[in-house]
Amino acid sequence: VKSMDGFDVDENYIELAKLVQQHCGRTNCNFFPSSLKAFKSTDTYDFVVSTAIHGWSGMKFPDYVSFLDRHLRPGGVMLFESHELDAEKDWREKRAHLTSRYSVLDSGIIDDTDKSIYASEIREFLILSKHAL
């Protein structure tokens, strides 16, 4: 890719990302600490990744999706991951909200069951495409 931006509220994850970037010899990545609410960039991207953080965002789900949508270019692709399906009881409604706004290119199940937190850690991922204007 030409360039990549990444942010996380936890500065430890930012430092880890920078170490990986350095190890891989990459110079086209920008990492910075920020919460979703503090993220003020108006940049748009060809690809957006949302890995099971919507429940931690402090935003209502439709507002969270609108936030992602503002940063995804028309024709862009988003990887969206649910939280654990046994804990995210309203995933069916959230999934319907996403699939009413985007085309589903692919979907599947992630299972990293370790039984230490939930009865299972099965999550769904969706690869979504934003409709071109």
Disulfide bonds with the S-S distance in Angstrom:
none
